[in-house]
Amino acid sequence: MRDLEKLPKAHLHLHFTGSMRVSTLADLATRHGVRLPSQLLDDDPLHVPADERGWFRFQRLYDAARACVRGEADMRRIVAEAALDDAAEGSGRLEIQVDPTSYAPFVGGITPALEIVLDAAREAGAAAGIEVGVIVAASRMRHPLEARTLARLAALHAGDGPGQVVGFGLSNDERRGDTAEFAGAFAIARRAGLASVPHGGELLGPAHVEAVVDNLTPDRLGHGVRSAEDPRVLDRVAAAGIALEVCPASNVSLGVYGSPDEVPLRALVDAGAQVALGADDPLLFRSRLVAQYAIARDVLGFTDPEIADLARSSIRASRASDGSKARLLTGVDAWLAS
């Protein structure tokens, strides 16, 4: 059986705070005198129902973890460790998602917060031997005008190289906010050449996938798994070449599916959708990137050639340079031939 850690791949769905190691969170909490809920430090993955009460529990824990990140050194540590952890799992490209608003109070504003992450991404990528791009994400929980501010900031740092902003996203509870009201922010991002990578199609179904497609013109869709519930919507997504960032362990932890075998990864792939597996928030879900590939192979019955296709899809959907994509794709071929 081929080693999944040696399979070259791109990781396109990883949140900044959610990428933290548990040991790092514990260390930061001690250093800053923060008392953490025991659920953040035990060995069990989070499991909540897929309703607003479940999301509140998830968000409460996420906020508690984020409250431990209180300055430049903490932020740099998180990026450095995320790059090392991904490189150890065979990632040649990481696109990490951050909302600089959350860390701005500790470093003097959203601009220095983003610049710290970008600088750390360049350094961490070079040290770990992995390319690290950054996605700036607005929150559905805030006013759409704040999203425009973030889009303009992201546009100032746009580029496809390591340590540059490669995309603009929209995260948090997709049941909140009016998707259409965020269209202006995404238009700003697209004019700067940034990839449009909003969340959608996890907590809400196919109708919301269409709303995101109609209003935000995504290049990739964070999650998007529930497009499988409507063949017409799924066909539309596949025909448009919109990549789906599928995070199986996250889907189960947040109660979207009862178990990994219910995740409709096979249906998405069979419909011709481009799929990139992601870990989402391993701090809470206790499941990193390679574990998602293990679910595909060991639970959902994907063969090694099909696993290789998933890795290729992640690489092609990334914002890596053509040369980097070619190098990683050659590595996938070598893995499969081994």
Buried (B, 14 or more C-beta within 10 A) or exposed (E): EEEBEEBBBBBBBBBBBBBBBBEBBBBBBEEEEBEBEEBBEEEEBBEBEBEEEBBEBBBEBBEBBBBBBBEBEBBBBBBBBBBBBBBBBBBBBBBBBBBBBBBBEBBEBBBBBBBBBBBBBBBBBBEBEBBBBBBBBBBBEBEBEBBBBBBEBBBEBBBBBBBBBBBBBBBBBBEEBEBEBBBBBBBBBBEBBBBBBBBBBBBBBBEBBBBBBEBBBBBBBBBBBBBBBBEEBBBBBBEEEBBBBBBBBBBBBBBBBEEBEEBBBBBBBEBEBBBBBBBBBBBBBBBBBBBBBBBBBEBBEBEBEBBBBBBBBBBBBBBBBEEBBEBBBEBBEEBBEE
